[in-house]
């Protein structure tokens, strides 16, 4: 139920978020904490199509960091903090802890996202992940897309860096 509420809240932001322009991204060294600001869209191809779009602010590394999701008008929808030991979701005044970032993302979105590879993709590195194909051809413009064909459901992730 929480996932549906989060997806419903984020789905309303899709039209406004996808209409904005992108500017080039900066590449940071792998050893430094990284920072990105932009928009993301995740669509799941299921019997009843599911998906969401949101503004985001991502900082940190795969083993520790913070992700803030916002609506088109800048309202904070959710905040995620993680370390190697746990991940915490703060949403609607509630705080919920998970054993890992993978578990939190899967519960929130309905699918797993390869976070270590995502950090690489944002830096322009085409890290291979089973089942996923990533298109970094527009990464210098601040755009990337990745599609997971298996395991089902098919997931389509699009990111625009501002």
Residue frames as qw, qx, qy, qz and C-alpha x, y, z in Angstrom:
[[0.000, 0.886, 0.464, 0.000, 0.00, 0.00, 0.00],
 [0.308, -0.780, 0.112, 0.533, 2.86, 2.38, 0.84],
 [0.401, -0.109, 0.603, 0.681, 4.45, 1.68, -2.55],
 [0.199, 0.628, 0.662, 0.357, 1.18, 2.44, -4.35],
 [0.143, -0.931, -0.257, 0.217, 0.79, 5.71, -2.44],
 [0.376, -0.591, 0.335, 0.630, 4.36, 6.72, -3.27],
 [0.352, 0.144, 0.694, 0.611, 3.92, 5.78, -6.93],
 [0.103, 0.791, 0.583, 0.151, 0.63, 7.65, -7.13],
 [0.220, -0.891, -0.061, 0.393, 2.15, 10.78, -5.60],
 [0.364, -0.456, 0.497, 0.642, 5.14, 10.62, -7.91],
 [0.410, 0.376, 0.724, 0.408, 3.15, 9.79, -11.05],
 [0.118, 0.913, 0.378, -0.100, 1.40, 13.15, -10.93],
 [0.243, -0.796, 0.254, 0.492, 4.77, 14.85, -11.27],
 [0.693, 0.083, 0.575, 0.427, 5.65, 13.08, -14.53],
 [0.440, 0.773, 0.362, 0.278, 4.35, 15.60, -17.07],
 [0.077, -0.993, 0.093, -0.014, 6.00, 18.63, -15.54],
 [0.600, -0.590, 0.465, 0.276, 9.28, 16.89, -14.87],
 [0.701, 0.141, 0.566, 0.410, 9.75, 15.44, -18.31],
 [0.382, 0.859, 0.291, 0.174, 9.10, 18.76, -20.04],
 [0.254, -0.917, 0.188, 0.241, 12.11, 20.64, -18.63],
 [0.621, 0.699, -0.336, 0.112, 15.49, 21.09, -20.35],
 [0.883, -0.344, 0.010, 0.319, 18.82, 19.55, -19.41],
 [0.144, 0.913, -0.381, 0.023, 22.26, 21.04, -19.13],
 [0.682, 0.375, -0.604, 0.169, 25.58, 19.18, -19.32],
 [0.826, -0.559, -0.079, 0.001, 26.65, 17.13, -16.34],
 [0.040, 0.797, -0.585, 0.147, 30.00, 17.23, -14.63],
 [0.887, 0.042, -0.454, 0.073, 32.11, 14.14, -14.17],
 [0.429, -0.768, 0.387, -0.276, 33.49, 13.51, -10.69],
 [0.276, 0.422, -0.858, 0.098, 36.25, 11.14, -9.65],
 [0.723, -0.244, -0.621, -0.181, 35.10, 7.76, -8.35],
 [0.503, -0.102, -0.632, 0.580, 36.86, 8.27, -5.01],
 [0.092, -0.078, 0.232, -0.965, 34.97, 11.48, -4.19],
 [0.282, 0.491, 0.722, -0.397, 31.42, 11.71, -2.94],
 [0.129, 0.240, 0.601, 0.751, 29.40, 12.42, -6.05],
 [0.209, 0.492, 0.448, -0.716, 26.49, 14.82, -6.46],
 [0.049, 0.235, 0.692, 0.681, 23.76, 14.99, -9.11],
 [0.299, 0.421, 0.415, -0.749, 20.61, 17.06, -9.45],
 [0.176, 0.092, -0.674, -0.711, 17.97, 16.30, -12.05],
 [0.743, 0.062, 0.118, -0.655, 14.85, 14.36, -12.94],
 [0.061, -0.178, 0.975, 0.120, 14.18, 10.67, -13.20],
 [0.761, 0.083, -0.074, -0.639, 11.45, 8.48, -14.57],
 [0.136, -0.183, 0.973, -0.023, 10.94, 4.78, -13.87],
 [0.734, 0.121, -0.134, -0.655, 8.31, 2.84, -15.81],
 [0.349, -0.152, 0.921, -0.078, 7.47, -0.81, -15.13],
 [0.533, 0.117, -0.538, -0.643, 5.80, -2.82, -17.87],
 [0.184, 0.063, 0.919, -0.342, 3.32, -4.88, -15.89],
 [0.072, 0.529, 0.826, 0.181, -0.32, -5.85, -16.43],
 [0.060, -0.957, -0.282, -0.004, -1.21, -2.46, -15.02],
 [0.546, 0.509, -0.156, 0.646, 1.59, -0.15, -16.09],
 [0.533, -0.780, -0.191, 0.265, 3.30, 1.38, -13.08],
 [0.592, 0.342, -0.033, 0.729, 5.73, 4.20, -12.90],
 [0.272, -0.886, -0.225, 0.301, 6.73, 7.49, -11.44],
 [0.503, 0.545, -0.024, 0.670, 8.72, 10.58, -12.23],
 [0.465, -0.842, -0.184, 0.204, 10.34, 12.98, -9.78],
 [0.220, 0.853, -0.368, 0.297, 13.01, 15.55, -9.34],
 [0.906, -0.318, -0.173, 0.220, 15.98, 14.16, -7.49],
 [0.018, 0.854, -0.469, 0.224, 19.11, 15.16, -5.65],
 [0.978, -0.096, -0.141, 0.116, 21.61, 12.33, -5.22],
 [0.064, 0.820, -0.512, 0.247, 24.81, 12.56, -3.23],
 [0.717, -0.457, 0.511, -0.129, 27.30, 10.06, -1.88],
 [0.161, 0.411, -0.866, -0.235, 28.54, 6.73, -3.10],
 [0.673, -0.101, -0.636, -0.364, 27.04, 3.27, -3.57],
 [0.542, -0.166, -0.746, 0.349, 27.92, 2.32, 0.03],
 [0.190, -0.576, -0.511, 0.609, 26.59, 5.51, 1.69],
 [0.098, 0.169, 0.331, 0.923, 24.58, 8.44, 0.50],
 [0.231, 0.475, 0.514, -0.676, 21.37, 10.38, 0.28],
 [0.059, 0.297, 0.689, 0.658, 18.58, 10.64, -2.28],
 [0.213, 0.421, 0.426, -0.772, 15.89, 13.33, -2.10],
 [0.156, 0.405, 0.764, 0.477, 12.83, 13.06, -4.38],
 [0.090, 0.380, 0.247, -0.887, 10.81, 16.19, -5.11],
 [0.436, 0.671, 0.594, -0.078, 7.60, 17.19, -6.90],
 [0.462, 0.571, 0.295, 0.611, 7.61, 19.65, -9.86],
 [0.135, -0.906, -0.064, -0.395, 7.08, 22.56, -7.45],
 [0.278, 0.551, -0.593, 0.517, 9.98, 21.45, -5.25],
 [0.719, -0.473, 0.216, -0.462, 8.01, 19.80, -2.46],
 [0.004, 0.413, -0.905, 0.107, 10.01, 17.06, -0.79],
 [0.821, -0.057, -0.334, -0.459, 8.25, 13.76, -1.48],
 [0.952, -0.290, -0.054, 0.078, 10.71, 11.36, 0.12],
 [0.058, 0.817, -0.559, 0.127, 14.23, 11.20, 1.44],
 [0.986, -0.053, -0.143, 0.072, 16.46, 8.12, 1.54],
 [0.107, -0.797, 0.581, -0.122, 19.69, 7.80, 3.54],
 [0.993, 0.002, -0.119, -0.025, 21.85, 4.70, 3.39],
 [0.193, -0.699, 0.689, 0.001, 25.02, 3.09, 4.67],
 [0.400, 0.249, -0.869, -0.152, 26.39, -0.40, 4.13],
 [0.011, 0.053, 0.898, -0.437, 24.43, -1.47, 7.25],
 [0.197, 0.585, 0.730, -0.292, 20.96, -0.01, 6.60],
 [0.054, 0.284, 0.398, 0.871, 18.76, 2.26, 4.51],
 [0.036, 0.488, 0.617, -0.617, 16.15, 4.66, 5.88],
 [0.046, 0.496, 0.564, 0.658, 13.12, 6.08, 4.07],
 [0.004, 0.411, 0.446, -0.795, 11.59, 9.31, 5.36],
 [0.092, -0.279, -0.625, -0.723, 8.24, 10.05, 3.77],
 [0.433, -0.585, -0.416, -0.546, 5.17, 11.93, 4.96],
 [0.393, -0.663, 0.352, -0.531, 6.57, 12.43, 8.45],
 [0.954, -0.232, 0.158, -0.103, 7.25, 8.71, 8.83],
 [0.077, 0.694, -0.714, -0.047, 10.61, 7.00, 9.07],
 [0.978, -0.008, 0.128, -0.162, 11.13, 3.38, 8.05],
 [0.187, -0.661, 0.708, 0.168, 14.38, 1.41, 8.22],
 [0.934, 0.299, -0.115, -0.157, 15.39, -1.40, 5.85],
 [0.849, -0.334, 0.286, 0.292, 18.25, -3.89, 5.99],
 [0.512, -0.102, 0.452, 0.724, 19.70, -2.59, 2.71],
 [0.213, 0.455, -0.161, -0.849, 19.25, 0.02, 0.00],
 [0.189, 0.025, -0.850, -0.492, 18.32, -2.75, -2.45],
 [0.084, -0.437, -0.878, 0.178, 15.44, -3.84, -0.20],
 [0.079, 0.582, 0.307, -0.749, 14.21, -0.26, 0.24],
 [0.200, 0.352, -0.450, -0.796, 14.29, 0.50, -3.51],
 [0.175, -0.123, -0.926, -0.312, 12.52, -2.76, -4.37],
 [0.046, -0.528, -0.768, 0.360, 9.78, -2.13, -1.81],
 [0.081, 0.590, 0.135, -0.792, 9.34, 1.50, -2.86],
 [0.298, 0.467, -0.423, -0.717, 9.41, 1.09, -6.65],
 [0.897, 0.194, 0.231, -0.323, 8.46, -2.54, -7.21],
 [0.875, 0.426, -0.121, 0.194, 11.77, -3.41, -8.84],
 [0.706, -0.481, 0.118, 0.507, 15.49, -3.62, -8.10],
 [0.373, 0.914, -0.128, 0.092, 17.82, -0.90, -9.41],
 [0.861, 0.000, -0.154, 0.485, 21.58, -1.66, -9.61],
 [0.226, -0.966, -0.041, 0.117, 22.81, 1.24, -7.45],
 [0.551, -0.504, 0.387, 0.541, 26.59, 0.71, -7.86],
 [0.465, 0.290, 0.592, 0.591, 26.14, 0.59, -11.65],
 [0.074, 0.905, 0.401, 0.123, 23.84, 3.62, -11.51],
 [0.341, -0.845, 0.139, 0.387, 26.61, 5.68, -9.93],
 [0.504, -0.189, 0.581, 0.611, 28.95, 4.51, -12.71],
 [0.340, 0.600, 0.618, 0.376, 26.37, 5.27, -15.42],
 [0.065, -0.968, -0.218, 0.108, 25.92, 8.80, -14.06],
 [0.354, -0.725, 0.376, 0.456, 29.70, 9.23, -14.40],
 [0.538, 0.663, -0.345, -0.389, 29.62, 7.98, -18.00],
 [0.078, -0.377, 0.922, 0.043, 30.95, 4.47, -17.33],
 [0.744, 0.060, -0.367, -0.555, 29.03, 1.69, -19.09],
 [0.241, -0.279, 0.877, -0.307, 29.16, -0.84, -16.26],
 [0.520, -0.048, -0.728, -0.445, 27.48, -4.07, -17.36],
 [0.438, -0.095, 0.666, -0.597, 24.67, -5.53, -15.24],
 [0.066, 0.149, 0.963, 0.213, 22.91, -8.80, -16.12],
 [0.120, 0.645, 0.752, -0.066, 19.51, -8.09, -17.64],
 [0.021, 0.871, 0.155, -0.466, 20.16, -4.36, -18.09],
 [0.580, 0.373, 0.288, 0.665, 21.16, -2.41, -21.19],
 [0.191, -0.776, -0.176, 0.575, 22.30, 1.18, -20.71],
 [0.501, 0.669, 0.267, 0.480, 22.47, 3.94, -23.31],
 [0.429, -0.662, -0.076, 0.610, 25.09, 6.53, -22.42],
 [0.496, 0.400, 0.387, 0.667, 25.27, 8.11, -25.88],
 [0.036, -0.799, -0.198, -0.566, 23.70, 11.31, -24.50],
 [0.669, -0.545, -0.333, 0.382, 25.44, 11.25, -21.12],
 [0.415, 0.007, -0.014, 0.909, 27.64, 14.26, -22.05],
 [0.196, -0.448, -0.285, -0.825, 24.34, 16.18, -22.44],
 [0.271, -0.184, 0.594, -0.735, 23.21, 14.97, -19.01],
 [0.814, 0.052, -0.010, -0.578, 20.86, 12.23, -20.23],
 [0.051, 0.266, -0.961, -0.049, 20.94, 8.49, -19.78],
 [0.818, -0.051, -0.031, -0.572, 18.52, 5.64, -20.16],
 [0.017, -0.278, 0.957, -0.080, 18.64, 2.05, -19.00],
 [0.795, -0.041, -0.193, -0.573, 16.24, -0.81, -19.66],
 [0.296, -0.268, 0.898, -0.185, 16.05, -4.05, -17.72],
 [0.611, 0.096, -0.566, -0.546, 14.61, -6.87, -19.82],
 [0.832, -0.259, -0.487, -0.068, 14.89, -9.55, -17.15],
 [0.016, 0.350, 0.932, -0.086, 13.94, -10.53, -14.59],
 [0.154, -0.601, -0.490, -0.613, 10.44, -9.25, -15.16],
 [0.449, 0.808, 0.372, -0.086, 8.90, -6.79, -14.93],
 [0.558, 0.422, 0.149, 0.699, 10.65, -4.89, -17.71],
 [0.290, -0.807, -0.221, 0.465, 11.90, -1.60, -16.23],
 [0.473, 0.623, 0.178, 0.597, 12.67, 1.59, -18.16],
 [0.447, -0.703, -0.178, 0.523, 14.79, 4.12, -16.25],
 [0.427, 0.669, 0.155, 0.589, 15.45, 7.58, -17.69],
 [0.475, -0.655, -0.196, 0.554, 17.53, 10.28, -16.04],
 [0.346, 0.779, 0.097, 0.514, 18.15, 13.90, -16.96],
 [0.565, -0.384, -0.254, 0.684, 20.88, 15.78, -15.08],
 [0.101, 0.963, 0.217, 0.127, 20.45, 19.52, -14.69]]
